[in-house]
Amino acid sequence: MLPGTMLYVNAGNELSKVNRLEELISLEVVISLAALALVPFLIQWGTRQFQLRKAA
């Protein structure tokens, strides 16, 4: 829960700094949104790997 909350806060903070449309494509905003999108998949992958190793 905590990592997701931190990512939402970071993404919101970066988006609040946007004043012009061009700033939406800044490196900080893109990284924040990409991390927000990728972390759930990485957690799911890590959980599966842990379960597979535990079962073996």
Buried (B, 14 or more C-beta within 10 A) or exposed (E): EEEEEEBEEBBEEBBEEBEEEEEEEEEBBEEBBEBBEEBEEEEEEEEEEEEEEEEE
